């Protein structure tokens, strides 16, 4: 059994799936059919609208599974493919169960899948944290977006402002108080009548930057429940965010203990693009 307290009014199914990490949609429907869901202590079987403060309990079989696949491993670091639907911190805990010396280096959004790096000793942790902070590691993403950009390749700048209360960010074309400048590059890789696959490069790395910036440009990521096109997602019956951290290229100078990885690029395992 897992439980949560509702912090925002909404439908039970959406709130439960967003609040309980290992709960699948099929498992939730099964729990509802069997009246294995309680709201404020009362068993229910319908997708109710919940209010702030409601206490939800869901009884289901929590099937423990690896939340990552190993892409590369040596004595200094491990590169994994993080599966969609898992918090970066949860993946770290999963990694640490198998590699006890693992250190946390960087994050991916819960619903973004792709490459994550963890250190395996203090020296590599220091080197990797410095590399990510100083942006000497090149990162590329693939994103399926609604519509086809008029510019087939572009580098766009804007200003990002965090809204901590809403757990979102806002994007502006001009500088506003508290906002920081962001820079996002993209290239159209494939086109469909109503969507496109983009290769995205982050020149700055801010919270939700890709998702919010592409949405601001009129091309939200398909399946994005926070910055996306709800109508499109519903018509396409897509609930999984189509954003993947596809490539990491390391740059370390000769003085670094990780110089042997200089100019090496790592890719996500083969996976379908559409």
N, C-alpha and C positions, 0 to 999 in steps of 0.2 A: 504494500500500500504506500502511496505517496500523496502528499497533500500540499495545498497552497492557499494563500489568502488573496482574494481578488483585489487588485489595486486600480483597476479601470473597468468601467461597465462594458459588457460585451457578451457574445455568445459563449456558452460553456465549452464547445468543442475547440474554438479558436484559442480561448484563454488557457485551457488545459494543455493543448499541444505546445503553446508558447512557454508554459510554466514548468512542465514536466519533461525533462530532456529525453528520457528513454521511452516515452510513451508514443507509440505509433497510432496513426489514424484508425487502422483496423482494430487494434487492441482497445482503443477508446470506444469504438462503436460496439464491440463485443461486450465491454464492461457496461455500457448503457443498456443493451438488450437484457443482460443478466441482473440488472439493477445493482451493479457493483460500484455505483457512483453515489456519493452522498454530498448533499449541499446543506450545510448547517445541521448535520446529523440526520437528515431525512434522505432515504433512498429515492433516486429518480431514474427515469429511463428516457427522458426527452432532452433535446438540446435547448435548454432554457437560457434566457437572458439573465446574466448575473450582475449583481451590484457590488460596489466597493465595500469591502469588509466581509463578504460572504466567504465561508470556509468550505473548501472543496476537498473531498477525499476520493481517490480513484484506486480501486483494488484491481491489480493486473499482474501478470507474470513478467517480472523484470528480467528479460533475457540478456545477461551480460555478454558483451561482445567487444572485440577490439574496435576502437574508434579511429584507427589509422592503419596504413600499410607502410612498411619500411621501403624507402626509395634508395637510401645510401647510408652506410654505417662504417665508421672507423673508430679509432681509439679516442678521437677528439670530439666528434659530433655525430648526430643522427639527423637525417632528413626524412620526414614522413609525409605521406599523403593523408591529410585530414579529411575525413568524410563530412559531408554536409549534415547539419542538424546538431552538431556538438560544439559546446563552448571550448575555446582554446585552452582554458584552464582545466577543463575536464579531460581533454586529450592529453595534456601534460601529466595529469594524475595517472592516466592509463599507460603513458610511456614510462613513467617513473616506477610503475609496478614491475616492469621488465628490465629497466635500466636505472638502478637506484641512484646513480650519480648525476642523472639528467638535471639540467638547469633550464629555466624558462627564459626565452629570448625575445619573442615577439608574438603578436596576436593575428588571428583572422576572425572575421565576424562569424557568429554561430552558423549561419546559413550559407557561408562561402566555403567551398571545398578547395583543396589544393595543398601546396607545399608549405610545410612549417619546419623550422630548424630548432634543435635543442642541443645544448652543449653537454659534454660528458665529463668535463673536469673544469677546475677553476680557471686555468689559463685560457682554454677555448671559450669559456663563458665571457671572460673579460674581452677577448678579441671580437667575438660575435656581437656582444652588446655595443661595442664601439663602432663596429662596421654598420650595424643597423641605424645607430644614432647619427652617424656621419654620412649615411646614405651611399656607402661604397659597395653595396650589394644591389645589383639591378634586379627589379621585379617586373614581371609581365603577367597580365591577366587576360582571360578570354571572357567576353560577356555577350550573351544574346540579348538584344534590345528591341524594344517596340519601334517599328518604323525603320527607314533607311536614311542615314545622315546625308545631307546634300554635299557636304565636304567628305570626300573619301578618306582623307587623312588630315589630321589637324592637331595642334597643341593649343588647348584652351586654358585661359586663366580666369579666376573668379575669386570671391571672398566667402569664407565659410565661418558661420557663427554657430556655436554649440547652444542648444536649448536643453539644459540638464534636466529640467522638470519633465519635459516630454520625451527624453531619451532620444532626441533627434538632432539633426543639424539643419541649418538654413543656408542657402546659397544666394549670393548677391553679385550683380555685375560690377557694382562700385563699392568702395570701402565704406563700411559702417562701423560704428563703435563696437569694439570687442572682437571683430572678425579678423581672421588671418588669411593671407593670400594663399591660394592653391593653384596647382598647375597639373593638368591631366592631358596626356596625349592618347590618341587613338588612331587606328587604321582599320578600314572595313576589309574583312577577310572573305566574307560570303554574304550574299543577299538573297532574301526571299521577298515575295510581294509585300509582306507587312512586317518584316523583321530583318535584322542583320546581325551577323557575328562580328564582333570587334575585338581586335587586339588592343589592350589598354596598357599604357605605361604610366606609372606614378612618378612624377618629378618631386612631389611633396607627398607626405603620408599622413593625412589627418583622418579623424574618425569619420567613417562612412563616406569618405571622399568620392570614391568611384560611383557608388550608388546614387548619392545625392547630386553630384555634378552632372552625370549623364541624364538624370531625371530633369534637372534644370535646363539642360540643352534640348529637352523635348524627346529624349530617347531613354525612358526608364528601363531598367533591367527586368526582363520577363520573370515573373514569379516572385518579385520583391514585394513583400507585404507591407513595407513601411514607406518606400519612396516610389513604388511601382504604379502601374495602371491597373486598378482593381477590376475594371470592366474587361480589359483584355485578358487578364489572368483568369477571370471567371469563365469567359467564353472559350479560352484555350484549355481550361481545366488543368492549369499548371499551378502548383503550390510550392514547388521547389525553386529557390532562387538560382538563376542560371549565370552564376559568376564563379570562375575558377582561377585560383592563383597557379598559373601554368608553368612559370619558369623562374629560376633563381640563378644569377651569375655572380660569382664571387670575385672580388678584387682585393688582394692582400699584397703588401710590399714585401721585399726580400727579408726584412727584419722580423716579419711575423712568423710565428710557429705554424700558421695556417697557409704559408706561402705556396705550399704544394697544391692548394686549391685555386690558385690565382688563374682567372679567366676560364675556369671550368663552369659549365652550365648544367643544371639539373632540371629535368622535366617531370611533369605528372605522368603516372602510368597511362598507357593507352586507354582512352575512354571515348565513347561516342560523343560527338559534338552536338547532335540534335536529337 
